[in-house]
Amino acid sequence: MLKSAILKQLETIVGKDGVLTAKADLATYAYDGTTTWSHAPDVVVLPNTTDQISKILNLANDNRIPVTPRGSGTNISGGSVPVNGGIVVCTTRMNRILDINKANLTATVEPGVVLQDFHNALAKENLFYPPDPQSFLSCTVGGTVAENSGGPMCIKYGVTKQYVLGLEIVLPDGYVMTLGGTTVKNRTGYDLVPLFTGSEGTLGIITKITLRLVPRPAARRTVMAIFDDMVRAGTVVSRILADGIVPAKIEFVDNFVIRRIEEKMKIGLPVDAKTMLLIECDGSVAAVESEAAQIVELLKKGGAKISRLARDDAEANTYWKARSAGFAAIYGAARTVVAEDCTVPRDRLSDFIEKLDEISKKSGFEIVLIGHAGDGNIHPSVFTNSREKEDLDRLQDTLTAIFEAALGLGGTLSGEHGIGLEKKRLLAKALDSRVISYMQRIKSIFDPNNIMNPDKIWERS
């Protein structure tokens, strides 16, 4: 519990309405999008300015108080859970779009801007920011930068780090540092912008972000395909890419998710389908029509039971809305749901699907699959209604087997959700011990007192 003098100083910095200490408020900030982690902070602080964050961190650093940065808390790695108590610094009040520069194709925003609001503002200027994590309706831009978020469009456009040009960051001692700028090319010394992009709040708090934009594509077409075999669907994805076609999105969901979505939304999805692929092409009108037609034929040749273009924008939007609802469908399936995130090389996707089926049969747990097939990023979800320790331990063993299978195929522990608390026990399986040591040394340079989001990413040594 923090001393009353600390709480009074926080109130002086941000005002009484920006300091939350009520039990119900603290409980609200005790968890993120995971179902397995929860720990209440001692206080939640809601700053409005960079200067306020600087003063908060200076105070915390002087008193060795743990600080957990937080946006909307939609992340699903335990990254914004304050496991050591202390101060949660929530940046949702810093929600201004500071600049949209159409001539320079850049925008500058505060960290609390909701991603969907940012997309809507850009659409009015006929501009486009590709990173689109499926929590876009509520996640904040600052959170997506801290996690280096991805989304369906990564296959063609890349992840968040490809779009971050500049950052304003408050370091743990309160120092305000500016990195990068507004130019597309910037080759000035070590590039620290990517270091903070994906640092999961362990090095400082992001307070301003400059992003690269692209012109909004003139046309889009959606292709829907149904397969009676998930492995075959994974193989077809590789064939599409090998044929020189790079769609904006290639997404898939399995039968469990199809049935759950149809149960909730009643949109006419085929509930007997083993797998549904959703593919979107974007670009010029002529290029989109040509690519979409080629994809339809490749899907048919690859064994799709159904392969067709969406009739119109309304039907396409319905399909993508269903895909966005995928995680909600999964999380309502049981008392304990662990929706994971790993990536394999795209040409090993079908092999990974086979491995997951083997793990499911061996463990006895159903493994539900949803993900970004176009970039090999799979979200296997394992769940149980049991609260027995033996069953929960077996669930963790099953998750370990999943990650070991991904690593064995040349894959990664995380494609977009980060390590946080959820996967830090596995980090040594994925990275050389010296690499982990270098990461720890980098953190100690920026955060010598280890107040910033401590005990995340790697196990305490």
Helices and strands as residue ranges (DSSP letters): H 4-14, G 16-18, E 19-20, H 23-28, E 43-45, H 50-62, E 67-70, E 87-90, E 97-101, E 106-109, H 115-123, E 127-128, H 141-147, H 154-157, G 160-162, E 164-170, E 176-180, H 193-196, E 205-212, E 214-215, E 219-227, H 230-242, E 249-254, H 255-265, E 275-283, H 285-301, E 306-309, H 313-324, H 326-331, E 336-339, E 342-343, G 346-348, H 349-363, E 367-372, G 373-375, E 377-384, H 389-408, G 424-426, H 427-430, H 433-446
